[in-house]
Amino acid sequence: MKKQTRSIVMIVVLLIVTTSNYLRISETGNTRAVESLSCFVMGALTGILILQVAQLIKNRKNNVSN
């Protein structure tokens, strides 16, 4: 359980870093390859985060019922 929580925290930190990087780069107004890559990574990290949180909730429900 502790390992899964640590994994979620690491994903959140990576998502924050990626989002801040995207916001810093996107101030220029024109889209570059780096912006597209940052946007893709933000989506991938958000998907992974949602899956991790759903799995954590599922595991907690199973532990409570047992």
C-alpha positions as CSV (number, residue, x, y, z in Angstrom):
1,M,0.0,0.0,0.0
2,K,2.8,2.4,0.9
3,K,4.6,1.6,-2.4
4,Q,1.5,2.4,-4.4
5,T,1.0,5.7,-2.6
6,R,4.6,6.6,-3.3
7,S,4.1,5.8,-7.0
8,I,1.1,8.1,-7.1
9,V,3.1,10.9,-5.5
10,M,5.9,10.5,-8.1
11,I,3.4,10.7,-11.0
12,V,1.8,13.8,-9.5
13,V,5.3,15.5,-9.2
14,L,6.1,14.5,-12.8
15,L,2.7,15.9,-14.0
16,I,3.3,19.2,-12.2
17,V,6.8,19.5,-13.7
18,T,5.5,18.7,-17.2
19,T,2.6,21.2,-16.9
20,S,4.9,24.0,-15.7
21,N,7.3,23.2,-18.5
22,Y,4.5,23.4,-21.0
23,L,3.2,26.7,-19.6
24,R,6.6,28.2,-19.7
25,I,7.2,27.1,-23.3
26,S,3.8,27.9,-24.7
27,E,4.0,31.6,-23.9
28,T,5.4,32.3,-27.4
29,G,2.2,31.5,-29.1
30,N,3.4,29.2,-31.9
31,T,3.3,25.4,-31.5
32,R,6.6,23.6,-31.7
33,A,7.5,19.9,-31.4
34,V,8.4,20.4,-27.8
35,E,5.0,21.7,-27.0
36,S,3.3,18.8,-28.7
37,L,5.5,16.3,-26.8
38,S,4.8,18.0,-23.5
39,C,1.0,17.9,-24.2
40,F,1.2,14.2,-25.1
41,V,3.2,13.5,-21.9
42,M,0.7,15.4,-19.8
43,G,-2.1,13.3,-21.2
44,A,-0.2,10.0,-20.7
45,L,0.7,11.0,-17.1
46,T,-2.9,12.0,-16.3
47,G,-4.1,8.6,-17.7
48,I,-1.6,6.7,-15.6
49,L,-2.5,8.8,-12.5
50,I,-6.2,8.0,-13.0
51,L,-5.5,4.3,-13.3
52,Q,-3.3,4.3,-10.2
53,V,-5.9,6.1,-8.1
54,A,-8.6,3.7,-9.3
55,Q,-6.5,0.7,-8.4
56,L,-5.8,2.2,-5.0
57,I,-9.5,2.7,-4.3
58,K,-10.3,-0.8,-5.5
59,N,-7.6,-2.3,-3.3
60,R,-8.9,-0.4,-0.3
61,K,-12.4,-1.6,-0.9
62,N,-11.1,-5.2,-1.1
63,N,-9.1,-4.9,2.1
64,V,-12.1,-3.4,4.0
65,S,-14.4,-6.2,2.9
66,N,-12.0,-9.0,3.9
